[in-house]
Structure formats: structure tokens, C-alpha cells
């Protein structure tokens, strides 16, 4: 028999209790700069970008000698991933540009530690990795019981952002780390960082 739904006129639907979203005390870029200063990293903090489906702020150190050489040779940043992937071919050895930046690390700014950790971990193969969380996300049992063991295992640093925007280190990164291999993916990421550093510097002055 076909069913029939009966709705009485006196029925009232009540809204579900929703937890207010956690707000960041400052912009992503400002918090990333604060985290890099607190962690003692040396490099330029680049605007947040999406790489490999992860949102991070790269931290890169411009290699002045290589940069000067690339200017002389007219070797601008190459941001096309397919083109950079060919640089690893044996027949192109010695014929491709040298990396003009060193990837220092990546900072993921997030409202929850699971999001921050998922964004930061893939970049451990290129350098340091850290995440910035609001203080309200750090002062929880979930953070202590579930986040800290995972971040320690991976070697990801954690910084907390106070309501006034001040950032302090809650968990330092692992001190020992192998030098990243300059494979095609690393070269592509370094070219993206090189391009952003040049964009932030503005056009070169004309002689």
C-alpha cells in the first residue's frame, strides 16, 4: 500500500545547535609570517598558494649568485610543470637553469589541526613544515591526545595564534632532517617560489 506522510499544523521545526566556526585572529599571510619569525626560519614568506591540492605558504631563500647568473643568461622562472619535468632527462643534463631559490619550508594556516596537518605533511620532502592554529584549537583534549603524537611522529612544527594575532611556537619541528633531493617536483616548486619572489620584488629598475 502506498504510504502517506501526515504533517500536523502544530508541528514546529527547531534549528539544530551549531558550533560557531573558529575564526583566525589575522590573515593567513600575517600568521604565516609570525610563525616563521617564531620558528627562526630564514627566508621570504610567500603568499598562500595551492600546491598538490594543499594550501600552504612557501618559505624560500633566494640564492643571489644563481639569481644574478640567470639574469645574465635571460633565464626567467619556468612555472609550467610539464616543461620542468623534462629537466630531469639525462640528455638535458647541464642545459637547464640552476635552482635560484632554496625551499626552506611550508606553513599551513588552518582552523583545525587535521586540516593543517594534511596540508603541511606533503612538504616535508622539500624542507621544514609547520602549521598555525588558533589558540582555541590548541587548548583542547583532542589536540593533546590526537594531534601532538602525530605531529611529533611526522616532525611538523606547531604554532599557536593568540586572539591578538601574536604567534608563538607550541611544538618545535624535528631538528634532524635529510637534504631534500632536487627531483623534478622540487625543481617545479622552486621555480614557482622563484617566480613569486620576483613578482613581490617588482620590476627591475632600468639603467
WOHU-V183164 format. One record per backbone hydrogen bond with DSSP energy under -1.0 kcal/mol. CO is the residue of the C=O (numbers start at 0). NH is the residue of the N-H. E is the energy in kcal/mol with one decimal. If there is no record, write none. Layout:
CO;NH;E
CO;NH;E
This chain:
7;10;-1.1
26;30;-2.3
27;31;-2.3
28;32;-2.2
29;33;-2.2
30;34;-2.2
31;35;-2.4
32;36;-2.1
33;37;-2.2
34;38;-2.5
35;39;-1.1
35;40;-1.7
43;59;-2.2
48;55;-2.4
50;53;-2.2
53;50;-2.9
55;48;-2.8
56;106;-2.3
57;45;-3.0
58;103;-2.4
58;104;-1.7
59;43;-3.6
60;101;-2.5
62;66;-2.7
63;67;-2.5
64;68;-2.0
65;69;-2.5
66;70;-1.9
67;71;-2.0
68;72;-1.9
69;74;-2.9
73;75;-1.1
79;83;-2.2
80;84;-1.9
82;85;-1.0
83;86;-1.6
85;88;-1.8
88;91;-1.7
89;92;-1.7
91;94;-2.3
99;62;-3.2
101;60;-2.6
103;127;-2.6
104;58;-2.7
105;129;-2.1
106;56;-2.7
107;131;-2.4
111;115;-2.1
112;116;-2.9
113;117;-2.1
114;118;-1.9
115;119;-2.0
116;120;-2.4
119;122;-1.7
120;123;-2.2
122;125;-1.4
122;126;-1.0
127;105;-1.4
128;156;-2.4
129;107;-2.7
130;158;-2.6
131;109;-2.4
132;160;-2.7
133;136;-1.3
133;137;-1.1
134;138;-2.0
137;139;-1.4
139;143;-1.8
140;144;-3.0
141;145;-2.4
141;146;-1.2
142;147;-2.2
146;150;-2.6
147;151;-2.4
148;152;-1.7
149;153;-2.3
150;154;-2.2
150;155;-1.7
156;130;-2.0
157;169;-2.8
157;170;-2.4
158;132;-2.6
159;167;-2.2
160;134;-2.1
161;164;-2.4
165;161;-3.3
167;159;-2.8
170;157;-2.7
180;182;-2.1
182;186;-2.5
183;187;-2.1
184;188;-2.6
185;189;-2.6
186;190;-2.0
187;191;-2.1
188;192;-2.3
189;193;-2.5
190;194;-2.4
191;195;-2.1
192;196;-2.4
193;197;-2.1
194;198;-2.0
195;199;-2.5
196;200;-1.4
